[in-house]
């Protein structure tokens, strides 16, 4: 566990240094502002993707059930 302290510390300080460099310029501030603005849109985007994936899985399950019925295979109990 102690061997991981140094890499974690270096990554943390490097991240802080990067944010400091970005905030030092107008373009950097715009990048940070853009990331912060889009961070809050993440859950809605994920929910949309999740719903689309769920609909696709239901369509696949329906197609497999139809194929099993056509082949005369009894569906397994869930």
N, C-alpha and C positions, 0 to 999 in steps of 0.2 A: 504494500500500500504506500509506503513512504517513497518508493521509486517513482510514483506517479505525481508527486507534489511538484517537482521541478518542471516537467513538461506542461502541467496544467498552469503553473504560475507564468511560464514563458508565454503560453498561448493567451492567457488573460491579459498580461501586460502588453503583448503585441496587439491585441484587439483594442485595448484602451488607447495605445499609440496611434492606431489606424483611425479610430474615431476622432482623436485629437487633431490629426492631420487633415481629416476631411472637414472638420468644423472650422479649420483655419482658412479655408477658401470659400468663395461664394458658390463655386460649382460643387464643392464638398457638402456645403450646407444644403444645397438643392437635392443632392443624392440622399442624404440622411433624411430630409423632409419627405422625399418621395417614398423611401422605405417605410417610414413611420406611417404615412398616409395609407399605403397599401397593406400594411400589417393588419389593419382592422377589417379589410375586405376578405381576408383569408377564410374565416369560418363560413361565410356565405358561399364562396366559390367551392369549398370542400363539400358543403351540403348539396349543392347542385350536382357535383360530380358523383357523390354518393347515391343520390336519387337516380341518376342515369345508369350507374352501375347496377343498382338494385333492379331497375326495370329490365336491363339486359339479361341479368341472371334469371329473372322470372320468365322471360321469353325463351331462354335456352332450356329451362326446366320444362316449360310447356312443350317445346319441340321434342325433347327427349321422352316425355310422357306419351306424346302422339306416336313416336317411333316405336316405343315399347308396346303400345297397344296394337299397332299394325303388325308387329312381329309376334304378337301373342304372348309376350312376356308380362308376368304379373309384377307390378311395382313393389319394391320393398317397403315395409312399414317404416315410418319415420319416427 
